[in-house]
Amino acid sequence: SENPVRLGEWVEVRVSRTGRLASLEVEDDPPQEILAPGAFTQLSLPLNLYLGGAPSTDMYSPKMKTTASFVGCIQTVILNRREIGILAEALGGVNVGNCGHACEARPCGDAECRPLRDRFTCRCRPGMPHPCPAPDDNTILDSSLVKPNGGTHYERSVPSFSGSESYLHYNDADTMKRYQPVDKS
C-alpha cells in the first residue's frame, strides 16, 4: 500500500490474478500490480495452502522479502466469489484464537449473524418475520441475503493470529474442489 495501514482497524485487502497480472488493493488505494514472469497464465497450487504463516520459514520462497507471520484478525476470505469457512475448513492450525467481533453477543437471535468490520448483518431464514430479531441500532438488514434452504442457527468465528508462528492449514486440492473458477464471459 502507498499509505500506512491503520492499526487496530479493519482493513479490506483484495488480491487478484488475471493471466500473469497480479494485483493488490488495500482499501481505496490504487492497485499495486506486477506481471508474473514466464509464459504461464494460470495459477496452479498443487501444495497445501497456509493462511497467516507456515510451520517453517523453509517453506517460503527465497524471493520473499519477509518471513514474519501475520498478526491480527481475518474476518472473511472470498475465493472466486465464494466465501471460505476460515476455521471450519482448516485442516489444522497453530497459535490461532478467536478474535472478538460484533456477532459474539448473538444480536440476531436465531438468525444468521455475519460480522462486517465493527458491525454485523442478520440473515433471516425463510418464514422468519422481517426485520429479523435484532434489537441493536447497528444492525444492517438485507432481505436479498436470505438463505434459500432455511438453514439453521449459524455462529461464525473470526480467527486471531498471534504472529508467533501462527497459521491455519488447508489441503489445497480439497479446498479448490469446492471453489470452481468463475467464468468471466
N, C-alpha and C positions, 0 to 999 in steps of 0.2 A: 504494500500500500504506500502511496505517496505521503499519506498523512499518518501520524501515530494512531494506533488503536487505543480507544478509551478503555482503561482497565476498570473492572467492576461493573461493566455494562454489557448487555447482549450486543453482539455484532453479527451481521449477516455476511457470510462469505460464500461466493459462488465460484465453483471451479468447473470448467468445461473443456472438452476437446472435440474439435471438428476436423477430421482429417489429421493433418500434422500440426494444426494450430491449437495450442493450449492457452487458456485464458483464466485469469484470476481476478475476481472483483471483490472488493471489500466495501460494504455499504454502498454509497452512491459515488465512490471514487471511479475514475476512468479505469477500464480494464487494463491489466498488465498482461501482455501477450508475448508468447515465444513460439518459434517454429521448431518442432522436434526434428532432429537430424535423421537422415536415412530416407528410404523410399516407402516405408510402411505407413499407411494411412489409417490403419485400425489399431486400436489398443488391445493387446492380448494380456490377460492377467492369469497365467497358469498357476501361480503360487497363492498362498494364503494372503488374506487382506488383514492388515493390522490398523487399528484406529487409535490415535493418541500417542503411539510409540511402538516399540517392538521388544521382544525378550532380550535381544543382544544388539549392540551397535554394529556388530559384524554383519548383520543382515542389511545394513544401509549401503547404498551405492557410495563409492568413494567420491563421487561428484557432488554429494550433498554438502552444503556449507555448514549445516548444524546437525547434531545428533541428539539434541535435547528433546526430552519427551514433552508433550503438550501438558500445560497446567490450566485447568479451567473446566467449564461445563459445555457439553454439546447437547443442544435441545432437539435438533432434528437433522437427519441425513436423508436426502432425497436423491435417488439414483434412477436415471431415465424416467423421471416424473412419478416414481413410486417411492413411498416412504419406507425406509428400513427400520425395523424394530431394533433400535440400537442395542438394548440389553437383551431383549427376548431372543434375538437371532445370533447373538455372540456364542461361540463355542466355549469361550473362557475369557479370563481377564486377570489382571494383576493391579492392585492398588487403585481400584475404581470404586467409588462410593456413590451415594445418592446426592444429587445436587438439589437444593431447595428450589421449589417452583410454585407457581400460583395454584396448581391443582392439588397440592398436598392436603389442603383443608377440605377437599371434596365439595367445592362450591356448587357443583352441578347435580348433586344428589346421585340418582341412579343413571343419569345421562352420562355420555362420554365427555370427559373434560380433557381438553388439549391445551397445554401451555403454549403461549405465544409471547415470547420475550417475558416481560413482567406481568402480562395479563393472561387471559385464557379465553377459550371458546367452548361453548357447550354444544354438543351434537345430540339432538333429540332423537329418540327411537321412534319409528313409525307408530302412530296411535297415541304418542305422548302429547299432552297439550302444549301449545306454543304460547308464550315462550317457555322453554324448559325451566324446571325449578332451579333458579339461580338468583338468589336474592341480592347479590352484590352488584353495585353500580359498575364494577369493572368488567361485567360480563358482555361479551360480544356474541350475539345470536345470529346464526346464519342457517336458514332452513334448507339451503342448497347443499349443505353438507350432511344431510340425513343418511345414515347407513341403510342401504336397501334391504338388508336381511334382518333388520331389527336388532341384531347383536345382543350383547349382554353388557353389564357394567364393565367399563374399561378403565383401568388405572394405569397411568403412564409414568415411567421413571425417567429421570434425566440424569445421565451419568456425570460424575465429577471426577476428573483426572488429577491425581496429586502431583504428577510430574516426576515422581520417584520411580522411574522405570514403569510407569503405568500404561496399560494398553488394554484393548479388547481385541479378541482374535476371532476371525471368521474364516471358514473354508471357502475360498473364492468360488470354486465350482458350484457348491451348494447355494451360495448367495446369488450367483449370477443366473442359475436356473430359474429363480423366482422373478428375476428382473430382465425381461427380454428388451432388446433395443427398441426404441421408438422410431417408427418410420416417419421421417420428416417430409415425405412427399405429399 
